[in-house]
């Protein structure tokens, strides 16, 4: 329903309205505090001029009596105060007032200053005949100054008439002077008011300029803070991006290191497997070579025995031992040895041990045959026709079976 507008135009309008209101209140207060003539009283004893003031004292008030220009019978009574910028002029006749007895009277409770101007006392003597005639005719009796002759009374009448005429002129002049003084006072008040308005306008302008500077400084400070926040945010983002790049680079290096280690381990494992494969192949070749040598030695022994004892002891078919060539597949560098290959190598080791035992048996048999040949033969079928033992036959069959299993 309501919106808060932060535009400086509305703010300046509000400040201007506030200043106008304050100026009006100040003027009203100043007008209320200015001294005023609240009452002018004329009595039998004299005249009273009452001056009222809302606050303050009357220490600066002064009354002056100045002779009127062009008429020695008239005087101007001037009440003025420079502190309150107050001045009033009143005109009286010297025959009506006692200038030397003019005095001030102050009423503190009402804060009213009263200027008392006493009148002159005139003594008159009534003419008895004239008084009776006037009373019979119903006209007011004339009062004459005591001690004056009729001729003097006529002169006084003429003088009074001239005085009244001059008094009227003087009253007109005094009214004009009073009006002129009021106009001058009004002009002075207007001039003072204009000066005050100009001073207030100058202060308002200074206030507006100060407010504009404050708003501009606040905006600049806000822009500076926003720029600092933006720079800090960019710096934070750059640092986060750099940290992310460092983490990514570290992760990449770690992955490369792990990959390199894995490659090294794989290479070492491959080399170990190749070494094991080469070692297994070498062992197989050695076993084959040993088997061939063993078979060759058996054939040589059989041939030797056949030549020694003749073909009757060893038939022609038994002179040559069957030789089975076992083909060993070449192990590749990248192939891993299977469990069957490892088991075969272990079995071949067992066969080699069996062959060695059979070789020992054959060697013992050949030695026994040589010893028999050294001694004179006896006519016995056991010595002429020696058959291989059951263990030898089983060993040979077992070895041959194991050889075939390798293929």
Buried (B, 14 or more C-beta within 10 A) or exposed (E): EEEEEEEEEEBBEEBEEEBEEEBEEEEEEEEEEEBEBEEEEEEEEBBBBBBBBEEEEBEEBEBEBEEBEEBEBBBBBBBBBEEBEBBBBBBBBBBBBEEEEBEBEEEEEEBBBBBBBBBEEEEEEEEEEEEEEBEEEEEEBEEBEEEBEEEEBEEBEEEEEEBEEBBEEBEEBBEEBBEEBEEEBEEEBEEEBEEBEEEBEEEBEEEBEEBEEEEEEEEEEEEEEEEEEEEEEEEEEEEEEEEEEEEEEEEEEEEEEEEEEEEEEEEEEEEEBBEBBEEBBEBBEEBBEBBEEBBEBBBEBBEEBBEEBEEEBBEEEEBEBEEEEBEBEEBEEEEEBEEEBEEBBEBBEEBBEBBEEBBEBBEEBBEEBEEBEEEEEEEEEEBEEBEBEEEBEEBBEBBEEBBEEBE
